[in-house]
């Protein structure tokens, strides 16, 4: 009888630990629509906030912004690896804006209880921080959108 209580205790502890670790898992599915904001931070100055929508589908992405070319969103491919997401842009761009605003390269994925954040530092001495912030309170929305 003592062994069975001990085993139950161990199983409960393992279940609790697995649930605790699940909070740190990046919530990205094969098909989802993310709505949020973009902001570039340079030193102590925070740039304007733009509303963004990014659609992820089986390694392909497309996006829109409320501000023209801030950030520069179009379409391309992406790859998720642990706590990073890497983008490749497939669109042609004109030379009339800052090309570092194009969604391209590798972003670190951070997650809180209410938000998923993608961040990328660029420039000499990491002078720019590009941040995409998506609300994830409604976790059902993060599960496959149709």
Secondary structure as GFF3:
##gff-version 3
##sequence-region A 1 146
A	DSSP	alpha_helix	2	22	.	.	.	ID=ss1
A	DSSP	beta_strand	31	42	.	.	.	ID=ss2
A	DSSP	beta_strand	45	57	.	.	.	ID=ss3
A	DSSP	beta_strand	60	65	.	.	.	ID=ss4
A	DSSP	beta_strand	75	81	.	.	.	ID=ss5
A	DSSP	beta_strand	84	89	.	.	.	ID=ss6
A	DSSP	three_ten_helix	99	101	.	.	.	ID=ss7
A	DSSP	beta_strand	105	111	.	.	.	ID=ss8
A	DSSP	beta_strand	115	122	.	.	.	ID=ss9
A	DSSP	three_ten_helix	124	126	.	.	.	ID=ss10
A	DSSP	beta_strand	128	135	.	.	.	ID=ss11
A	DSSP	alpha_helix	139	142	.	.	.	ID=ss12
###
